[in-house]
Amino acid sequence: MLAVVELGQIVEVIWVSLLAGVGITAIFSFVVLGLARYVDSRGGVRIAWAAMALAAFALFIAGFVFAIQIMLTKGG
């Protein structure tokens, strides 16, 4: 038996997946940037880079947990 999927549902899956993929990748790139600049920096600005990396990592983990929660609760 074939399942009928509406075009709107397919479009929604595509744009949400694209947004999540680009968003999570961009957030993690700020983690890498902050850590790289933290290692190379001296003085007070070093703390700012570490704070940015830590905040970006917290957002990354929050997005990851949110995605897992959505996948587990949105069953059919």
C-alpha positions in Angstrom: 0.0 0.0 0.0 1.4 3.4 -1.0 1.2 6.3 1.4 0.0 9.6 0.1 2.2 12.6 1.0 1.1 16.1 0.2 3.5 18.4 -1.5 3.3 20.9 1.4 4.6 18.3 3.8 7.6 17.5 1.5 8.4 21.2 1.2 8.2 21.6 5.0 10.6 18.7 5.6 13.0 20.2 3.0 13.1 23.7 4.4 13.2 22.6 8.1 16.0 20.2 7.4 18.0 22.8 5.4 17.5 25.4 8.2 18.5 23.0 10.9 21.5 21.8 9.0 22.8 25.2 8.2 21.9 26.6 11.7 23.6 23.8 13.7 26.6 23.9 11.4 26.9 27.7 11.8 26.6 27.5 15.6 29.3 24.9 15.8 31.6 26.9 13.6 31.4 29.7 16.2 32.5 27.1 18.8 35.6 26.3 16.6 36.2 30.0 16.0 36.0 30.9 19.6 38.3 28.1 20.7 40.9 28.9 18.0 40.9 32.6 18.9 41.1 31.8 22.6 44.2 29.7 22.0 45.9 32.5 20.0 44.8 35.5 22.1 46.5 37.2 25.1 45.0 39.2 27.9 41.4 40.2 28.6 40.1 39.5 25.1 40.9 35.8 25.6 38.1 35.6 28.2 35.6 37.0 25.6 36.6 34.4 23.0 36.2 31.6 25.6 32.8 33.0 26.6 31.7 33.1 23.0 32.8 29.5 22.4 31.0 28.4 25.6 27.8 30.2 24.7 27.9 28.8 21.1 28.5 25.3 22.5 25.5 25.7 24.9 23.4 26.7 21.9 24.7 23.7 19.9 23.8 21.3 22.7 20.4 22.9 23.1 19.7 22.5 19.4 20.9 18.9 19.5 18.7 18.0 22.5 15.7 19.8 20.9 16.1 17.9 17.7 16.3 14.5 19.5 13.2 15.4 21.6 11.3 16.3 18.4 12.3 13.0 16.7 11.3 11.0 19.7 7.9 12.6 20.4 6.8 13.1 16.8 6.0 9.5 16.1 3.3 8.2 13.8 
